[in-house]
Amino acid sequence: MPKPRYDEDENVSRHAAAEASDCLEMESKYGWELKRIEELPEAPNQVFEVDCVFEGKTEFPKSYYDSEKENGKDA
């Protein structure tokens, strides 16, 4: 069973990535604190190889499209 994206007990968030270097890029780009990198179990046609585990509850910023859609506008 996959782990939850936000683990309240551990106070960490997970974001899947194609490779470990993507975790470092997310840490730098969004200012999140990277705690560790977990390898995901192999699966057929697997795209994501790792889970990037960050301190606290982390969310990607909304895209321009999502922001406009919430405001009732077509993007």
N, C-alpha and C positions, 0 to 999 in steps of 0.2 A: 504494500500500500504506500503511495507517495506521501511524503511528509507535507504538512500544511505550509502554505507560503509564509504566513506569519505564525510563529510559535510563541504564544503568550507566556508559557511557563519558562521558556529559555530567553524570551525577549529578543528574538532574532527573526529576520526575514530571509527567505530564499528566492533567488531568481535564477532560472535555468540559463545556461550559456553553452555555446558550441565548443568553447575551449577555455582553459584557465586564464589566458591573457585577457579574455573578455571581462572577467571579474575585476581585474585590475583597472581596466578601462572604465567600468561602471563606477568603481570607487573614486576614481579621479574626476570623472565627468559630473557625478551627482553629489560628491562630498560625503558618501556613505563610508562607514568604517567596516572594512572587510575583516571578518573574524576567521573564516576558514573557507576552503574549497572542498566540496564533497564530490567524489566520482559517482555518477549515476550507473545503475546496473545496465548492462548491454541489452539492447532490444533490436529487432529487425527494423531497418530503415530509420535508425536513430539519428536525430539531428543534434539534440542537446547531449553533451557528454558529461557536464558538471553542473552542480548547484553551487551558486555563489551565496555564501551565508554572511549576512550583514547584521550589525548591531541595531536593535530597535525595529520599529515598524517603518518600512521603506516602500514607497510607491513611485512609479515613473510619473513624470509630469504629464498632464493631459496634452494631447496633440492639438494643433490648431483646429483640425477637423472636429474633434470631440468637443472643444470649447464652443465653437460656432453652433454645433448641433444642439447643445444644451440651451443655448440662447434662442432656439427656434429659427435659426437661419440655416440655409443650405450652404454648405462649404464649397 
